[in-house]
Amino acid sequence: MTDPVTDGTAAAGKPTAASRTTLSHIMTHNDTNLLGTVHGGVVMKLVDDAAGAVAGRHSGGPAVTASMDEMVFLVPVRVGDLVHVHAQCNWTGRTSMEIGVKVMAERWNESAPPTHVGSAYLVFAAVDEQGRPRPVPPVIPENEDDRRRRQEAQIRRTHRLARRRAIRELRESRIAEGLDVA
Ligand SMILES: CC(C)(COP(=O)(O)OP(=O)(O)OC[C@H]1O[C@@H](n2cnc3c(N)ncnc32)[C@H](O)[C@@H]1OP(=O)(O)O)[C@@H](O)C(=O)NCCC(=O)NCCS
């Protein structure tokens, strides 16, 4: 399979650093669940916000969340924690971008290095004023970490497409067998 970035045929792209973003937020009592720790949905909103900022910057215009997957919560976030959401564009297709997000928390009462509390991968589609997908510039990886993230994103992309295709085919075959209605 040809790769426009590595074979040098890609249109002028944008380096990863041009859109890399960090969003920081202090957690308050408004953000808690019944256990008193921070609600996962609050962290997901920050993840979507940070990824959206990267997608908008990379594509130079509006972009919408098409999917969010592999959202993992590793350690609870607590009230008072200073949360940093680091996001960068890992991969670009024709009109879509995968944004990788890493969530770190600094405990309000500990002078220790930030704790990795979660991460996620989101796909954004760049859209025009009518909400139709529009082309994005290729992302140009700048170091080995960026290149590894790009290769891993390509694997996730392949799996997303295969999973969607397999489920669509299963649904179509169940309808054809009369097991489900269209
Ligand atoms: C995302 C959206 C623009 C895709 O539109 P579409 O008509 O399906 O267009 P396409 O099939 O050409 O998809 C556009 C790109 O998005 C990608 N994409 C679409 N759905 C996807 C999904 N579920 N997961 C991953 N990628 C997806 C496609 O692979 C394509 O990428 P490529 O051009 O780089 O190959 C459209 O589904 C949409 O507007 N969804 C709502 C988005 C939204 O409102 N988000 C906020 C939620 S409140």
The ligand as a MOL file (V3000), in Angstrom:
LIG
                    3D

  0  0  0     0  0            999 V3000
M  V30 BEGIN CTAB
M  V30 COUNTS 48 50 0 0 0
M  V30 BEGIN ATOM
M  V30 1 C -18.5770 12.6530 10.6440 0
M  V30 2 C -19.4150 12.9870 9.4020 0
M  V30 3 C -19.0940 14.4010 8.9160 0
M  V30 4 C -19.0310 11.9530 8.3170 0
M  V30 5 O -19.8310 12.2520 7.1970 0
M  V30 6 P -20.0830 11.1830 6.0300 0
M  V30 7 O -21.1250 11.7270 5.1560 0
M  V30 8 O -20.2460 9.8210 6.6200 0
M  V30 9 O -18.7340 11.2870 5.2200 0
M  V30 10 P -17.6270 10.1990 4.8770 0
M  V30 11 O -18.1510 8.8080 4.8620 0
M  V30 12 O -16.9450 10.7200 3.6510 0
M  V30 13 O -16.6220 10.3270 6.1140 0
M  V30 14 C -15.7380 11.4250 6.2070 0
M  V30 15 C -14.4700 10.9530 6.8990 0
M  V30 16 O -14.7940 10.6220 8.2570 0
M  V30 17 C -14.4390 9.2700 8.5140 0
M  V30 18 N -15.4530 8.7040 9.3850 0
M  V30 19 C -16.7880 8.7940 9.2450 0
M  V30 20 N -17.4100 8.1400 10.2480 0
M  V30 21 C -16.4320 7.6210 11.0180 0
M  V30 22 C -16.4310 6.8350 12.1990 0
M  V30 23 N -17.5550 6.4330 12.8080 0
M  V30 24 N -15.2430 6.4680 12.7270 0
M  V30 25 C -14.0950 6.8520 12.1310 0
M  V30 26 N -14.0260 7.6030 11.0200 0
M  V30 27 C -15.1850 7.9740 10.4670 0
M  V30 28 C -14.4200 8.5950 7.1480 0
M  V30 29 O -13.5850 7.4510 7.1570 0
M  V30 30 C -13.8700 9.7020 6.2780 0
M  V30 31 O -12.4640 9.7970 6.4500 0
M  V30 32 P -11.4260 9.9820 5.1970 0
M  V30 33 O -12.0080 11.0120 4.2670 0
M  V30 34 O -10.1780 10.4880 5.8480 0
M  V30 35 O -11.2820 8.6500 4.5540 0
M  V30 36 C -20.9500 12.8770 9.6930 0
M  V30 37 O -21.2630 11.5350 10.0050 0
M  V30 38 C -21.3900 13.7900 10.8000 0
M  V30 39 O -21.6010 14.9780 10.5840 0
M  V30 40 N -21.5870 13.2210 12.0290 0
M  V30 41 C -21.9990 14.0120 13.1540 0
M  V30 42 C -20.7720 14.6630 13.8010 0
M  V30 43 C -21.1480 15.4240 15.0580 0
M  V30 44 O -22.1310 16.1350 15.0740 0
M  V30 45 N -20.3270 15.2700 16.1020 0
M  V30 46 C -20.6130 15.8440 17.3580 0
M  V30 47 C -21.4910 14.9040 18.1320 0
M  V30 48 S -22.6380 15.7370 19.1420 0
M  V30 END ATOM
M  V30 BEGIN BOND
M  V30 1 1 1 2
M  V30 2 1 2 3
M  V30 3 1 2 4
M  V30 4 1 2 36
M  V30 5 1 4 5
M  V30 6 1 5 6
M  V30 7 2 6 7
M  V30 8 1 6 8
M  V30 9 1 6 9
M  V30 10 1 9 10
M  V30 11 2 10 11
M  V30 12 1 10 12
M  V30 13 1 10 13
M  V30 14 1 13 14
M  V30 15 1 14 15
M  V30 16 1 15 16
M  V30 17 1 15 30
M  V30 18 1 16 17
M  V30 19 1 17 18
M  V30 20 1 17 28
M  V30 21 1 18 19
M  V30 22 1 18 27
M  V30 23 2 19 20
M  V30 24 1 20 21
M  V30 25 1 21 22
M  V30 26 2 21 27
M  V30 27 1 22 23
M  V30 28 2 22 24
M  V30 29 1 24 25
M  V30 30 2 25 26
M  V30 31 1 26 27
M  V30 32 1 28 29
M  V30 33 1 28 30
M  V30 34 1 30 31
M  V30 35 1 31 32
M  V30 36 2 32 33
M  V30 37 1 32 34
M  V30 38 1 32 35
M  V30 39 1 36 37
M  V30 40 1 36 38
M  V30 41 2 38 39
M  V30 42 1 38 40
M  V30 43 1 40 41
M  V30 44 1 41 42
M  V30 45 1 42 43
M  V30 46 2 43 44
M  V30 47 1 43 45
M  V30 48 1 45 46
M  V30 49 1 46 47
M  V30 50 1 47 48
M  V30 END BOND
M  V30 END CTAB
M  END
